[in-house]
Amino acid sequence: MGNTIELDHVSKAFDGKTVIHGLSAAFEDGEFIAILGPSGCGKSTMLSMIAGLERITSGRILIGGTEVQNKAPKDRGCAMVFQNYALYPHMSVRENIGYALKVAGVPKEERHRRIAEAARVVELGDYLDRRPSALSGGQRQRVAIARAIVREPKVLLFDEPLSNLDAKLRHGMRMELSQLHRRIGATSVFVTHDQIEAMTLAGRVMLLNAGRIEQFASPHDLYHRPASTFVASFIGAPPMNLITVTGDGSALRLPDGTILADHGHTGGVTLGIRPEKIVTGAGTLLAKVLYREDLGSHCSLLVQLGGGQTILIASPFGTEIGAFDEIRFHFPTEQIHLFDTETGLRANS
């Protein structure tokens, strides 16, 4: 079974209120999984239950094929990296990394070998005699990671470890974490509310919504084949446009009768299209630009359709379209996603 993780109908309730609803999923040996979702969706609770810091209400958790829901955290083979570095300020980097080994009674020679190896992996070999106060935020986070991997865990658990870093440091740490995972190969579970972290780091992303899985898939599938309007609106910056339309068997129309795209669907449906997939400069649709933002790689245009619905169009940077200009555009049929208006679930293949 290796270092697999299996969640079997796992539920969690606090004071009688269920926050995780019978969640089932399997993480493969050596896989890098991200658990993504908005605040309050249950992602940190899920991670804490895997680690043993929270007891499950019902269901089973298996690590390496062995049930662990009744085992103490120290017996699960997991190591955890938190948002707060939680380093001992009076200890050196070397002492911080090796503290858990010292408490566990690991012989001094073995302890020093493992500390040196962990420091090498996170590129802190030249900083072992410094105190945390002499390190940057990124270096402190690397100490916290070294402190986790020095225990040679089966599973590495990350609880929003980059949230306290500025944007430049977060970008650098994402690359370092990706390289670290390739080097050590531990099964890794990374909790974040930041879709960029999830989409760039993980092989698969579990997107949670109110304690339920909306979609568990590769970053590519989350973006290009969202399973619901929640996924479509959560993934992507700017997010997917969602427009209420009616199909007459040959075209999808707005309430005022305007044809948005040719399509064989019949009845009310929610049309989704990514802002960057809308083609400007040609087509039958005409609208006034209400607002324009230049974002470096592209410009974002807010336009109003018939009936008052607004959408975003992402055009290549430098496009000569200003606020209050009229633009012509169209929706390529192959770029359209359809969702059930009532359930929000994907309606087309």
Secondary structure, 3 states (H helix, E strand, C coil): CCCCEEEEEEEEEECCEEEEEEEEEEECCCCEEEEECCCCCCHHHHHHHHHCCCCCCEEEEEECCEECCCCCHHHCCEEEECCCCCCCCCCCHHHHHHHHHHHCCCCHHHHHHHHHHHHHHCCCHHHCCCCHHHCCHHHHHHHHHHHHHCCCCCEEEEECCCCCCCHHHHHHHHHHHHHHHHHHCCEEEEEECCHHHHHHHCCEEEEEECCEEEEEECHHHHHHCCCEHHHHHHCCCCCCEEEEEEEECCEEECCCCCEEEECCCEEEEEEEECHHHCEEEEEEEEEEEEEEEECCCEEEEEEECCCCCEEEEEEECCCCCCCCCEEEEECCHHHCEEECCCCCEECCC
